[in-house]
Amino acid sequence: MSVYEDLLLCNYRKCRVKLSGYAWVTACSHIFCDQHGSGEFSRSPAVCPACNSTLSGKLDIVRTELSPSEEYKAMVLAGLRPEVVLDICSRALAFWTYQVYQERLYQEYTYSKAEGHLKQVEKVYAHQVQSKDTELGSMKGEVTSLKKVLEEYKRKYSELSEKLMERNRQYQKLQGMYDALRLRNIAVANREACGDRAQQDQPVVFGFPLGNAVKFPVAGTPPVRSCDGDFRSRPFFCTSPTAEAGNSFFISPRNEIDHQHLGSGRAFKIMRM
């Protein structure tokens, strides 16, 4: 197998496979794989798919074997004059030269096309990179400004935190003062209430208080504790002269009368409110 077989590619634009086995060769120096050659050259008149040349001659299209046998090689040029053999060889070499040249042109075209596409892509990417750099610069400036704003907010937050702590301390102090005043007012109110109650607990006879100096202990009457902690006997008048209803001698404005019938007589009992 010759090393130059790797250079032979199908000249069909959408194929471009390496040729092996059988191939179709045209008079316009193009070669095609067996699949596309059979399909394209089955119509009449035949047209070369590579250059659109009309192939109407009998030998304009030849299906040839790319790897002939030794017997074929020995007999194909036998009996021909040397100049004919050389002419055939020069034409075969010209075909190979054209194929190589054509492949080189195709590769150059592909390379130039890829290079042009690459330049366009590079231009697009350069524009995108430039825009991204500009955007990145603006974002960096924005981040810097936001950092400054954040520092300002942190400073204000620390100041407000200190003020809040100071207000909390003042509030706790005022709360303590308020609780102390409230407790003191409650104690004063309790003492005043106890004093008023002590004045109310003094016995009254004919509308005049007797005070703590005069006490009338009565059997069966429990002692009464005053707000100051001492005990006083509760005055109680168990008997009174018999009189008509509405005539009372031991009535004070702070007491009320309880009438009870005891036998045929009537007693007056003075009870404290």
C-alpha positions as CSV (number, residue, x, y, z in Angstrom):
1,M,0.0,0.0,0.0
2,S,1.4,3.3,-1.0
3,V,1.9,6.1,1.6
4,Y,0.3,8.6,-0.8
5,E,-3.1,6.9,-0.4
6,D,-3.7,9.0,2.7
7,L,-3.7,12.1,0.6
8,L,-6.5,11.0,-1.6
9,L,-9.8,12.3,-0.2
10,C,-13.3,12.3,-1.8
11,N,-13.8,15.6,-3.6
12,Y,-17.5,15.7,-2.7
13,R,-18.0,18.8,-0.5
14,K,-20.0,17.1,2.2
15,C,-18.0,13.8,2.2
16,R,-14.2,14.3,2.4
17,V,-13.4,10.8,3.5
18,K,-10.2,8.9,2.8
19,L,-10.5,6.7,-0.3
20,S,-10.0,3.0,-0.2
21,G,-11.1,0.1,-2.4
22,Y,-12.8,1.5,-5.5
23,A,-13.1,5.1,-6.5
24,W,-14.5,7.2,-9.4
25,V,-12.0,9.3,-11.4
26,T,-13.1,12.0,-13.9
27,A,-11.4,13.6,-16.9
28,C,-11.4,16.9,-15.0
29,S,-9.0,15.3,-12.5
30,H,-11.4,14.8,-9.6
31,I,-11.9,11.6,-7.6
32,F,-14.9,10.5,-5.6
33,C,-15.7,7.6,-3.3
34,D,-17.7,4.7,-4.6
35,Q,-20.9,5.7,-2.8
36,H,-21.1,9.3,-4.1
37,G,-19.7,8.4,-7.5
38,S,-22.3,5.7,-8.1
39,G,-25.1,8.1,-7.0
40,E,-23.9,11.2,-9.0
41,F,-22.8,9.5,-12.2
42,S,-25.8,7.3,-12.6
43,R,-27.7,10.2,-14.2
44,S,-27.3,11.3,-17.8
45,P,-25.7,13.5,-18.7
46,A,-23.2,13.2,-15.9
47,V,-22.0,16.3,-14.2
48,C,-18.9,16.5,-11.9
49,P,-20.0,17.4,-8.4
50,A,-16.8,19.3,-7.7
51,C,-16.5,21.6,-10.8
52,N,-19.9,21.1,-12.5
53,S,-18.2,20.0,-15.7
54,T,-20.2,17.9,-18.1
55,L,-18.8,14.4,-18.6
56,S,-20.2,13.1,-21.8
57,G,-17.2,11.1,-23.2
58,K,-16.9,7.4,-22.9
59,L,-13.7,7.6,-20.8
60,D,-14.5,10.8,-19.0
61,I,-15.6,8.7,-15.9
62,V,-13.6,5.6,-14.9
63,R,-14.2,3.4,-11.9
64,T,-10.8,2.2,-10.8
65,E,-9.4,0.0,-8.1
66,L,-7.0,1.9,-5.8
67,S,-5.1,-1.2,-4.7
68,P,-4.8,-3.4,-7.8
69,S,-3.4,-6.9,-7.7
70,E,0.1,-7.9,-8.9
71,E,-1.3,-9.5,-12.0
72,Y,-3.1,-6.4,-13.0
73,K,0.1,-4.3,-12.4
74,A,2.1,-6.7,-14.6
75,M,-0.3,-6.7,-17.5
76,V,-1.9,-3.2,-17.6
77,L,1.1,-1.5,-19.4
78,A,2.6,-4.5,-21.0
79,G,3.3,-4.2,-24.7
80,L,3.2,-0.4,-24.7
81,R,6.1,1.6,-26.1
82,P,8.2,3.3,-23.5
83,E,7.0,6.8,-24.5
84,V,3.4,5.7,-24.0
85,V,4.3,4.2,-20.6
86,L,6.0,7.5,-19.7
87,D,3.1,9.5,-21.0
88,I,0.7,7.5,-18.9
89,C,2.9,7.8,-15.9
90,S,3.3,11.6,-16.4
91,R,-0.5,12.0,-16.6
92,A,-1.0,9.9,-13.5
93,L,1.6,12.0,-11.6
94,A,-0.1,15.1,-12.9
95,F,-3.4,13.8,-11.5
96,W,-1.7,13.3,-8.1
97,T,-0.1,16.7,-8.3
98,Y,-3.5,18.3,-9.0
99,Q,-5.1,16.5,-6.1
100,V,-2.4,17.6,-3.7
101,Y,-2.6,21.2,-5.0
102,Q,-6.4,21.1,-4.7
103,E,-6.2,19.7,-1.2
104,R,-3.6,22.5,-0.3
105,L,-6.0,25.1,-1.7
106,Y,-8.9,23.7,0.3
107,Q,-6.8,23.6,3.5
108,E,-5.7,27.2,2.9
109,Y,-9.3,28.2,2.2
110,T,-10.4,26.5,5.4
111,Y,-7.6,28.1,7.3
112,S,-8.3,31.6,6.0
113,K,-12.0,31.1,6.8
114,A,-11.2,29.9,10.3
115,E,-8.8,32.7,10.7
116,G,-11.4,35.3,9.7
117,H,-13.9,33.7,12.0
118,L,-11.3,33.7,14.7
119,K,-10.6,37.4,14.2
120,Q,-14.3,38.1,14.4
121,V,-14.6,36.1,17.6
122,E,-11.5,37.8,19.0
123,K,-13.0,41.2,18.1
124,V,-16.3,40.2,19.8
125,Y,-14.5,38.9,22.8
126,A,-12.3,42.0,23.0
127,H,-15.4,44.1,22.9
128,Q,-17.1,42.0,25.6
129,V,-13.9,42.0,27.7
130,Q,-13.7,45.8,27.4
131,S,-17.3,46.2,28.4
132,K,-16.9,43.8,31.3
133,D,-13.8,45.7,32.4
134,T,-15.8,48.9,32.3
135,E,-18.6,47.3,34.2
136,L,-16.1,45.8,36.7
137,G,-14.6,49.2,37.2
138,S,-18.0,50.7,37.9
139,M,-18.9,47.9,40.2
140,K,-15.6,48.4,42.1
141,G,-16.4,52.1,42.5
142,E,-19.9,51.2,43.7
143,V,-18.4,48.7,46.1
144,T,-16.1,51.4,47.4
145,S,-19.0,53.8,47.9
146,L,-21.1,51.1,49.5
147,K,-18.2,50.3,51.9
148,K,-18.1,54.0,52.9
149,V,-21.8,54.0,53.4
150,L,-21.5,50.8,55.5
151,E,-18.8,52.4,57.6
152,E,-21.0,55.4,58.1
153,Y,-23.9,53.2,59.1
154,K,-21.7,51.3,61.5
155,R,-20.6,54.5,63.1
156,K,-24.2,55.7,63.4
157,Y,-25.2,52.3,64.8
158,S,-22.5,52.5,67.5
159,E,-23.5,56.0,68.4
160,L,-27.2,55.0,68.6
161,S,-26.2,51.9,70.6
162,E,-24.4,54.1,73.1
163,K,-27.3,56.5,73.3
164,L,-29.7,53.5,73.8
165,M,-27.6,52.1,76.6
166,E,-27.5,55.5,78.2
167,R,-31.3,55.8,77.9
168,N,-31.7,52.4,79.4
169,R,-29.5,53.3,82.3
170,Q,-31.6,56.5,82.8
171,Y,-34.8,54.4,82.5
172,Q,-33.6,51.9,85.1
173,K,-32.6,54.8,87.4
174,L,-36.0,56.4,86.9
175,Q,-37.8,53.1,87.3
176,G,-35.9,52.5,90.6
177,M,-36.9,56.0,91.8
178,Y,-40.5,55.5,90.7
179,D,-40.7,52.2,92.6
180,A,-39.2,53.8,95.7
181,L,-41.7,56.6,95.6
182,R,-44.5,54.3,94.9
183,L,-43.6,52.1,97.9
184,R,-43.1,55.2,100.1
185,N,-46.6,56.5,99.0
186,I,-48.1,53.1,99.8
187,A,-46.5,53.1,103.2
188,V,-47.7,56.7,103.9
189,A,-51.2,55.8,102.7
190,N,-51.2,52.7,105.0
191,R,-50.1,54.8,108.0
192,E,-52.8,57.4,107.2
193,A,-55.3,54.6,106.8
194,C,-54.2,53.1,110.1
195,G,-54.4,56.5,111.8
196,D,-57.9,57.1,110.5
197,R,-58.9,53.6,111.6
198,A,-57.5,54.2,115.1
199,Q,-59.6,57.4,115.3
200,Q,-62.6,55.5,114.1
201,D,-62.0,52.8,116.7
202,Q,-62.1,55.3,119.7
203,P,-65.3,54.8,121.7
204,V,-67.8,57.6,121.5
205,V,-70.3,58.6,124.3
206,F,-72.9,61.3,123.6
207,G,-70.9,62.2,120.4
208,F,-67.6,62.7,122.3
209,P,-64.6,60.4,121.8
210,L,-63.2,58.9,125.0
211,G,-59.7,58.3,123.7
212,N,-57.2,55.7,124.9
213,A,-57.4,56.9,128.5
214,V,-61.0,55.7,129.1
215,K,-61.8,52.1,128.4
216,F,-64.9,50.1,129.2
217,P,-64.0,46.4,129.3
218,V,-67.0,44.2,129.2
219,A,-67.0,40.6,130.0
220,G,-67.0,38.4,126.9
221,T,-65.8,41.2,124.6
222,P,-62.6,40.3,122.7
223,P,-59.8,42.9,122.8
224,V,-59.2,44.9,119.5
225,R,-55.7,45.4,118.2
226,S,-55.1,48.9,116.9
227,C,-52.6,50.0,114.2
228,D,-50.0,50.9,116.8
229,G,-50.0,47.3,118.1
230,D,-51.8,47.9,121.5
231,F,-55.1,46.3,122.6
232,R,-58.2,48.2,123.4
233,S,-61.4,46.9,124.9
234,R,-64.4,47.4,122.7
235,P,-67.0,49.4,124.6
236,F,-70.3,47.8,124.7
237,F,-73.4,48.9,126.6
238,C,-75.5,45.9,127.2
239,T,-78.4,47.5,129.2
240,S,-80.3,50.7,128.9
241,P,-83.5,52.2,130.4
242,T,-86.7,51.0,128.9
243,A,-88.0,53.6,126.5
244,E,-90.2,54.0,123.5
245,A,-88.9,53.3,120.0
246,G,-86.9,56.2,118.7
247,N,-85.7,57.3,122.1
248,S,-82.1,56.5,122.5
249,F,-79.5,57.9,124.9
250,F,-76.3,56.2,123.7
251,I,-76.3,56.9,119.9
252,S,-73.4,58.5,118.1
253,P,-73.2,59.5,114.4
254,R,-70.8,56.7,113.6
255,N,-72.9,53.8,115.1
256,E,-76.2,52.2,114.1
257,I,-79.0,50.8,116.3
258,D,-79.8,47.2,116.4
259,H,-83.3,46.6,118.1
260,Q,-83.7,43.3,119.7
261,H,-86.8,42.3,121.7
262,L,-85.8,40.6,125.0
263,G,-89.0,39.5,126.8
264,S,-91.4,42.3,127.4
265,G,-88.6,45.0,127.6
266,R,-86.5,46.6,124.7
267,A,-82.8,46.9,124.7
268,F,-80.5,49.1,122.7
269,K,-77.3,47.7,121.4
270,I,-74.7,50.0,119.9
271,M,-72.6,48.3,117.3
272,R,-69.5,49.8,115.5
273,M,-69.6,50.1,111.8
